[in-house]
């Protein structure tokens, strides 16, 4: 069974350069929604891939949205919950862009 490991880490987004303040649940940039493939299981920081995780789709969820990311290096797909401070314009852009819908 996968176990979540809470880690409070600040980081600079490798995609857009935004400074991101972590809260222990932060798993993507709230400005551009990109992530980095650093975990094998949530929060473990054990992945050796390190590839950039492109947001490829967004789906509504009872508490916000589910963002699907695809690693540009190894192809792994991970679904993550949106955060309260995520840029709604970025969410709308992903949900309305056919290139994102089809994972191009």
N, CA, C and O atoms as a DFTB+ gen file, in Angstrom:
416 C
 N C O
     1  1       0.839      -1.187       0.000
     2  2       0.000       0.000       0.000
     3  2       0.885       1.253       0.000
     4  3       1.850       1.352       0.758
     5  1       0.533       2.198      -0.865
     6  2       1.282       3.444      -0.943
     7  2       0.987       4.284       0.289
     8  3      -0.157       4.402       0.727
     9  1       2.044       4.863       0.834
    10  2       1.892       5.749       1.977
    11  2       2.388       7.129       1.620
    12  3       3.456       7.285       1.028
    13  1       1.620       8.117       1.978
    14  2       1.993       9.500       1.729
    15  2       3.011       9.955       2.762
    16  3       2.848       9.705       3.956
    17  1       4.059      10.621       2.304
    18  2       5.056      11.209       3.187
    19  2       4.955      12.725       3.045
    20  3       5.267      13.279       1.991
    21  1       4.522      13.385       4.102
    22  2       4.381      14.843       4.071
    23  2       5.757      15.492       4.153
    24  3       6.544      15.207       5.056
    25  1       6.032      16.378       3.182
    26  2       7.299      17.109       3.145
    27  2       7.001      18.576       2.864
    28  3       6.354      18.908       1.871
    29  1       7.472      19.442       3.736
    30  2       7.315      20.878       3.522
    31  2       8.584      21.374       2.840
    32  3       9.638      21.489       3.464
    33  1       8.462      21.665       1.549
    34  2       9.611      22.083       0.748
    35  2       9.222      23.256      -0.150
    36  3       8.208      23.207      -0.847
    37  1      10.030      24.297      -0.123
    38  2       9.889      25.395      -1.064
    39  2      10.729      25.040      -2.290
    40  3      11.727      24.330      -2.173
    41  1      10.328      25.532      -3.467
    42  2      11.106      25.252      -4.668
    43  2      10.865      26.329      -5.719
    44  3       9.895      27.084      -5.647
    45  1      11.750      26.382      -6.679
    46  2      11.587      27.244      -7.845
    47  2      11.127      26.343      -8.976
    48  3      11.763      25.331      -9.271
    49  1      10.026      26.709      -9.606
    50  2       9.480      25.892     -10.689
    51  2      10.480      25.816     -11.837
    52  3      10.945      26.838     -12.343
    53  1      10.803      24.590     -12.237
    54  2      11.759      24.384     -13.328
    55  2      11.148      24.697     -14.687
    56  3      11.866      24.759     -15.685
    57  1       9.824      24.897     -14.744
    58  2       9.177      25.222     -16.019
    59  2       9.021      26.731     -16.203
    60  3       9.435      27.277     -17.225
    61  1       8.422      27.409     -15.211
    62  2       8.138      28.849     -15.385
    63  2       8.984      29.756     -14.505
    64  3       8.966      30.974     -14.687
    65  1       9.729      29.189     -13.551
    66  2      10.598      29.995     -12.699
    67  2       9.940      30.614     -11.488
    68  3      10.588      31.365     -10.759
    69  1       8.661      30.321     -11.247
    70  2       7.965      30.874     -10.083
    71  2       8.543      30.303      -8.789
    72  3       8.908      29.130      -8.728
    73  1       8.621      31.139      -7.764
    74  2       9.024      30.673      -6.442
    75  2       7.781      30.123      -5.750
    76  3       6.780      30.826      -5.612
    77  1       7.846      28.863      -5.317
    78  2       6.691      28.175      -4.742
    79  2       6.976      27.860      -3.280
    80  3       7.997      27.258      -2.950
    81  1       6.053      28.278      -2.404
    82  2       6.154      27.974      -0.984
    83  2       5.384      26.689      -0.715
    84  3       4.182      26.613      -0.969
    85  1       6.077      25.684      -0.203
    86  2       5.457      24.402       0.071
    87  2       4.686      24.422       1.377
    88  3       4.993      25.189       2.289
    89  1       3.671      23.558       1.448
    90  2       2.879      23.452       2.676
    91  2       2.813      22.014       3.193
    92  3       2.060      21.715       4.119
    93  1       3.601      21.132       2.590
    94  2       3.576      19.726       2.970
    95  2       2.757      18.884       2.022
    96  3       2.881      17.659       2.002
    97  1       1.913      19.540       1.229
    98  2       1.092      18.854       0.241
    99  2       1.353      19.382      -1.167
   100  3       0.773      18.887      -2.134
   101  1       2.221      20.381      -1.287
   102  2       2.503      21.001      -2.580
   103  2       3.192      19.993      -3.494
   104  3       4.250      19.459      -3.160
   105  1       2.576      19.736      -4.666
   106  2       3.149      18.759      -5.585
   107  2       3.252      19.277      -7.012
   108  3       3.593      18.527      -7.927
   109  1       2.955      20.566      -7.201
   110  2       3.086      21.176      -8.518
   111  2       3.119      22.690      -8.352
   112  3       2.788      23.223      -7.293
   113  1       3.523      23.367      -9.414
   114  2       3.575      24.827      -9.397
   115  2       2.155      25.381      -9.521
   116  3       1.438      25.009     -10.450
   117  1       1.729      26.262      -8.608
   118  2       0.378      26.812      -8.696
   119  2       0.205      27.816      -9.840
   120  3      -0.923      28.148     -10.203
   121  1       1.303      28.296     -10.405
   122  2       1.213      29.268     -11.495
   123  2       1.008      28.581     -12.848
   124  3       0.099      28.947     -13.593
   125  1       1.852      27.580     -13.174
   126  2       1.776      26.933     -14.491
   127  2       1.256      25.495     -14.412
   128  3       0.958      24.889     -15.442
   129  1       1.146      24.952     -13.213
   130  2       0.638      23.608     -12.920
   131  2       1.597      22.479     -13.289
   132  3       1.239      21.309     -13.154
   133  1       2.804      22.798     -13.751
   134  2       3.791      21.759     -14.057
   135  2       4.345      21.195     -12.751
   136  3       4.271      21.833     -11.701
   137  1       4.894      20.006     -12.835
   138  2       5.462      19.315     -11.694
   139  2       6.788      18.702     -12.110
   140  3       7.231      18.877     -13.245
   141  1       7.414      17.992     -11.198
   142  2       8.660      17.302     -11.503
   143  2       8.555      15.881     -10.969
   144  3       8.047      15.668      -9.868
   145  1       9.028      14.914     -11.735
   146  2       8.939      13.504     -11.362
   147  2      10.024      13.185     -10.329
   148  3      11.146      12.825     -10.683
   149  1       9.672      13.323      -9.057
   150  2      10.629      13.105      -7.974
   151  2      10.219      11.971      -7.035
   152  3      11.027      11.540      -6.211
   153  1       8.979      11.478      -7.139
   154  2       8.478      10.455      -6.214
   155  2       8.158       9.139      -6.911
   156  3       7.712       9.123      -8.058
   157  1       8.392       8.038      -6.204
   158  2       7.861       6.743      -6.611
   159  2       6.496       6.547      -5.966
   160  3       5.549       6.114      -6.621
   161  1       6.400       6.866      -4.684
   162  2       5.127       6.948      -3.985
   163  2       5.047       8.356      -3.417
   164  3       6.081       8.958      -3.126
   165  1       3.846       8.894      -3.252
   166  2       3.694      10.306      -2.879
   167  2       4.560      10.742      -1.692
   168  3       4.418      10.246      -0.574
   169  1       5.461      11.687      -1.978
   170  2       6.293      12.297      -0.947
   171  2       7.598      11.599      -0.635
   172  3       8.357      12.094       0.199
   173  1       7.903      10.460      -1.269
   174  2       9.118       9.732      -0.875
   175  2      10.408      10.287      -1.475
   176  3      11.486       9.987      -0.962
   177  1      10.339      11.073      -2.527
   178  2      11.487      11.688      -3.210
   179  2      12.519      10.644      -3.632
   180  3      13.719      10.918      -3.614
   181  1      12.061       9.448      -4.012
   182  2      12.953       8.350      -4.371
   183  2      13.080       8.118      -5.875
   184  3      13.864       7.264      -6.289
   185  1      12.339       8.843      -6.700
   186  2      12.438       8.631      -8.148
   187  2      13.772       9.143      -8.665
   188  3      14.228      10.221      -8.284
   189  1      14.385       8.367      -9.525
   190  2      15.639       8.791     -10.140
   191  2      15.401       9.451     -11.496
   192  3      16.348       9.898     -12.142
   193  1      14.140       9.513     -11.930
   194  2      13.812      10.071     -13.247
   195  2      14.112      11.571     -13.310
   196  3      14.948      12.003     -14.103
   197  1      13.441      12.354     -12.487
   198  2      13.653      13.798     -12.459
   199  2      13.087      14.554     -13.641
   200  3      13.348      15.748     -13.792
   201  1      12.306      13.876     -14.494
   202  2      11.736      14.531     -15.664
   203  2      10.650      15.541     -15.307
   204  3      10.088      15.505     -14.212
   205  1      10.369      16.428     -16.232
   206  2       9.310      17.406     -16.037
   207  2       7.959      16.739     -16.303
   208  3       7.803      15.982     -17.261
   209  1       6.995      17.034     -15.443
   210  2       5.655      16.467     -15.531
   211  2       4.722      17.530     -16.106
   212  3       4.379      18.505     -15.438
   213  1       4.321      17.320     -17.351
   214  2       3.447      18.263     -18.061
   215  2       2.002      18.004     -17.660
   216  3       1.565      16.853     -17.649
   217  1       1.240      19.069     -17.324
   218  2      -0.185      18.876     -17.065
   219  2      -0.898      18.598     -18.390
   220  3      -0.879      19.437     -19.290
   221  1      -1.525      17.426     -18.512
   222  2      -2.144      17.058     -19.790
   223  2      -3.663      17.115     -19.755
   224  3      -4.300      17.165     -20.807
   225  1      -4.256      17.108     -18.562
   226  2      -5.712      17.242     -18.497
   227  2      -6.138      17.672     -17.101
   228  3      -5.400      17.532     -16.126
   229  1      -7.344      18.195     -17.043
   230  2      -7.952      18.626     -15.787
   231  2      -9.386      18.122     -15.775
   232  3     -10.108      18.251     -16.763
   233  1      -9.790      17.549     -14.654
   234  2     -11.171      17.069     -14.510
   235  2     -11.741      17.597     -13.204
   236  3     -11.032      17.655     -12.199
   237  1     -13.028      17.986     -13.206
   238  2     -13.631      18.463     -11.964
   239  2     -13.669      17.353     -10.916
   240  3     -13.808      16.172     -11.234
   241  1     -13.541      17.765      -9.674
   242  2     -13.587      16.862      -8.524
   243  2     -14.409      17.549      -7.451
   244  3     -14.595      18.764      -7.506
   245  1     -14.900      16.813      -6.490
   246  2     -15.759      17.418      -5.465
   247  2     -15.069      18.539      -4.688
   248  3     -15.731      19.458      -4.204
   249  1     -13.738      18.465      -4.568
   250  2     -12.995      19.481      -3.821
   251  2     -12.171      20.397      -4.710
   252  3     -11.276      21.083      -4.217
   253  1     -12.450      20.427      -6.007
   254  2     -11.678      21.256      -6.927
   255  2     -11.498      20.550      -8.253
   256  3     -12.453      20.361      -9.006
   257  1     -10.256      20.157      -8.536
   258  2      -9.943      19.514      -9.811
   259  2      -8.902      18.411      -9.598
   260  3      -8.137      18.430      -8.633
   261  1      -8.897      17.473     -10.507
   262  2      -7.825      16.485     -10.588
   263  2      -6.987      16.860     -11.809
   264  3      -7.500      16.954     -12.924
   265  1      -5.713      17.069     -11.582
   266  2      -4.782      17.409     -12.664
   267  2      -3.997      16.146     -13.002
   268  3      -3.405      15.515     -12.127
   269  1      -4.001      15.792     -14.272
   270  2      -3.219      14.640     -14.723
   271  2      -1.924      15.148     -15.339
   272  3      -1.930      15.980     -16.246
   273  1      -0.813      14.627     -14.824
   274  2       0.517      14.990     -15.311
   275  2       1.141      13.801     -16.022
   276  3       0.930      12.652     -15.636
   277  1       1.919      14.092     -17.071
   278  2       2.658      13.051     -17.782
   279  2       4.128      13.449     -17.829
   280  3       4.471      14.555     -18.248
   281  1       4.986      12.539     -17.397
   282  2       6.419      12.806     -17.394
   283  2       6.935      12.850     -18.830
   284  3       6.707      11.927     -19.611
   285  1       7.625      13.920     -19.161
   286  2       8.168      14.075     -20.503
   287  2       9.405      13.219     -20.744
   288  3       9.842      13.064     -21.884
   289  1       9.967      12.664     -19.679
   290  2      11.167      11.839     -19.814
   291  2      10.824      10.347     -19.885
   292  3      11.293       9.648     -20.784
   293  1      10.007       9.854     -18.940
   294  2       9.739       8.408     -18.881
   295  2       8.300       8.035     -19.246
   296  3       7.999       6.857     -19.440
   297  1       7.409       9.031     -19.340
   298  2       6.025       8.770     -19.736
   299  2       5.074       8.414     -18.611
   300  3       3.892       8.186     -18.869
   301  1       5.545       8.357     -17.360
   302  2       4.667       8.018     -16.240
   303  2       3.545       9.047     -16.125
   304  3       3.760      10.247     -16.297
   305  1       2.343       8.548     -15.829
   306  2       1.183       9.425     -15.657
   307  2       0.769       9.389     -14.193
   308  3       0.638       8.321     -13.594
   309  1       0.567      10.580     -13.625
   310  2       0.192      10.725     -12.217
   311  2      -0.968      11.705     -12.120
   312  3      -0.954      12.754     -12.764
   313  1      -1.973      11.367     -11.316
   314  2      -3.095      12.271     -11.055
   315  2      -2.907      12.895      -9.686
   316  3      -2.568      12.221      -8.713
   317  1      -3.140      14.218      -9.632
   318  2      -2.956      14.958      -8.392
   319  2      -4.117      15.919      -8.181
   320  3      -4.713      16.408      -9.141
   321  1      -4.428      16.182      -6.938
   322  2      -5.472      17.147      -6.621
   323  2      -4.964      18.565      -6.860
   324  3      -3.788      18.861      -6.645
   325  1      -5.855      19.426      -7.302
   326  2      -5.506      20.836      -7.430
   327  2      -5.348      21.418      -6.022
   328  3      -5.805      20.845      -5.033
   329  1      -4.695      22.556      -5.971
   330  2      -4.508      23.261      -4.707
   331  2      -5.358      24.529      -4.718
   332  3      -5.711      25.048      -5.777
   333  1      -5.674      25.009      -3.539
   334  2      -6.514      26.198      -3.404
   335  2      -5.918      27.412      -4.103
   336  3      -6.652      28.270      -4.595
   337  1      -4.586      27.490      -4.149
   338  2      -3.928      28.658      -4.751
   339  2      -3.535      28.446      -6.211
   340  3      -2.795      29.260      -6.764
   341  1      -4.011      27.374      -6.852
   342  2      -3.710      27.160      -8.267
   343  2      -4.351      28.250      -9.124
   344  3      -5.467      28.695      -8.856
   345  1      -3.635      28.662     -10.144
   346  2      -4.105      29.697     -11.065
   347  2      -5.287      29.159     -11.878
   348  3      -5.124      28.237     -12.677
   349  1      -6.463      29.732     -11.675
   350  2      -7.669      29.254     -12.360
   351  2      -7.548      29.444     -13.873
   352  3      -8.104      28.655     -14.638
   353  1      -6.833      30.476     -14.311
   354  2      -6.642      30.669     -15.753
   355  2      -5.820      29.523     -16.353
   356  3      -6.081      29.101     -17.480
   357  1      -4.837      29.021     -15.616
   358  2      -4.047      27.878     -16.096
   359  2      -4.922      26.625     -16.158
   360  3      -4.814      25.837     -17.097
   361  1      -5.778      26.443     -15.170
   362  2      -6.697      25.291     -15.168
   363  2      -7.635      25.369     -16.368
   364  3      -7.843      24.373     -17.062
   365  1      -8.196      26.540     -16.613
   366  2      -9.107      26.723     -17.747
   367  2      -8.367      26.486     -19.059
   368  3      -8.899      25.843     -19.965
   369  1      -7.148      26.999     -19.165
   370  2      -6.363      26.838     -20.384
   371  2      -6.126      25.362     -20.694
   372  3      -6.272      24.933     -21.839
   373  1      -5.767      24.599     -19.689
   374  2      -5.523      23.165     -19.893
   375  2      -6.817      22.450     -20.263
   376  3      -6.824      21.598     -21.151
   377  1      -7.894      22.789     -19.596
   378  2      -9.154      22.081     -19.848
   379  2      -9.767      22.440     -21.199
   380  3     -10.599      21.691     -21.711
   381  1      -9.374      23.565     -21.782
   382  2      -9.976      23.975     -23.044
   383  2      -9.034      23.840     -24.243
   384  3      -9.439      24.135     -25.368
   385  1      -7.803      23.408     -24.035
   386  2      -6.820      23.288     -25.098
   387  2      -6.817      21.856     -25.634
   388  3      -6.481      20.930     -24.895
   389  1      -7.185      21.653     -26.902
   390  2      -7.233      20.286     -27.448
   391  2      -5.876      19.572     -27.404
   392  3      -5.842      18.345     -27.315
   393  1      -4.757      20.309     -27.463
   394  2      -3.460      19.659     -27.372
   395  2      -3.279      19.019     -25.999
   396  3      -2.685      17.947     -25.885
   397  1      -3.791      19.680     -24.950
   398  2      -3.711      19.110     -23.623
   399  2      -4.687      17.950     -23.471
   400  3      -4.358      16.931     -22.864
   401  1      -5.874      18.104     -24.015
   402  2      -6.889      17.062     -23.897
   403  2      -6.383      15.750     -24.470
   404  3      -6.640      14.686     -23.908
   405  1      -5.669      15.817     -25.580
   406  2      -5.184      14.609     -26.223
   407  2      -3.725      14.297     -25.857
   408  3      -3.114      13.400     -26.439
   409  1      -3.174      15.042     -24.889
   410  2      -1.836      14.743     -24.371
   411  2      -0.699      14.995     -25.337
   412  3       0.332      14.327     -25.259
   413  1      -0.858      15.940     -26.245
   414  2       0.189      16.219     -27.235
   415  2       1.248      17.122     -26.651
   416  3       2.211      17.467     -27.336
